């Protein structure tokens, strides 16, 4: 049965994403050691912004999200899903070179807009780096389609593990290429990012062969579902564009702050995305093909409700942990080489502000995928529009008195607004009867865990970063894990999506 494999798929994908995210921390620690929170790394992040933006808009975000339900539905109806996928890939072969060429040529115009507060030398470096990094869009874009195909076949581990190779490339760029690069070492980091993007795509090819995916190049006639894909991508592009406009506004405000503030936003965001990527993204991705082919409304509601509860089960204690010991985590991971104690203090404050929106972003991710499974692709646009306005207003109000932590708080508040609007639209697809008691237990367990972590941290004054991070973390995990094991929350861990009772729509 379809539902029997959900827990397995979530765990397999979470394991793969965890490996990638942990290696991502090694990557960021390598970058912090080599470049710290400096002007060169600020320039790299601005240069990588547009390639990352288009990668989200045209590849890993809208394309993959809209592609999976269509491909899974074709497989469910025993139609030629590979013919549809081949048509999409063939179109990308033509599209991506054009996008890459345009991005490299237009860099002197869009980069100054993104970082209008940069001095001339720093701006010139960002323009040059953007030309290096733009081809990564094409390399990762094909990988996004490959990932969608594998996810539709419930091959979540390999597809999620592929991002490990991007991290490997960046680490090699920071540790191997950068020290020996003639001129500025930051170009070695850019070269590593390109190598990693290629590895991310190529690593999925053996798995495509194992599922017997058949590719045939053809541009015309278009498969009928290619038109549907484009129609569904358009709202997703709008939603993602608005989310990335939030980041653009954050970076633009941060470009007027002293050197290192953009880098602090990036380092803190990486830690913020660790639990979000490992668990919320894993749950949402594993649920998407199931929601797309759910045979009845009751099963859809059961899956979606359990997804919300499972997301809160992980992200609420993670948020609390960041607030309590986030500074020690940053000190352990990044404070060495060119990354100073002042950088740690600033980055910890940014992480604390980001963390306030962790659960909201997890529910938002799940809600967007539920909308796509329902075919209601215009709903997320409403939340995204209000979220964008909230972020811009709060950025302008908070950057002056609070600097980069104020920008992070604006992002957290915008995520909460977005999630609230989405859940309002999806409220009849939530079984509130089972969900609310679970949330009450999760809040109680998190409070008990927080008390234990705070007490242990208070008992370790002046300890090393390793001790100050690991001891409270292990104590917190043990206390929270024991609480979950002794309560009905354990059923959610063991058998998500399999509750015997399915409440009515009026719950």
Buried (B, 14 or more C-beta within 10 A) or exposed (E): EBBEBBBEBBBBBBBBBBBBBBBBBBBBBBBBBBBBBBBBBBBBBBBBBBBBBBBBBBBBBBBBBBBBBBBBBBBBEEEEBBBBBBBBBBBBEEEBEEBBEEBBEBBEEEBBEBBEBBEEEBBBBBBBBBBBBBBBBBBBBBBBBBBBBBBBBBBBBBBBBBBBBBBBBBBBBBBEBBEEBEEBBBBBBBBBBBBBBBBBBBBBEEBBEEBEBEEEEBEEEBBEBBEBBBEBBBBBBBBBBBBBBBBBBBBBBBBEBEBBBBBBBBBBBBBBBBBBBBBBBBBBBBBBBBBBBBEEEBBBBBBBBBBBBBBBBBBBBBBBBBBBBBBBBBBBBBBBBBBBEEBBBBBBBBBBBBBBBBBBBBBBBBBBBBBBBBEEBEBBBBBBBBBBBBBBEBBEEBBEEBBBBBBBBBBBBBBBBBBBBBBEBBEEBBBBEBBEEBBEBBEEBBBBBBEBBBEBBEEEEEEEBEEBBBBBBEBBBEBBBEBBEEBEBEEBBEBBBBBEEBBEEEB
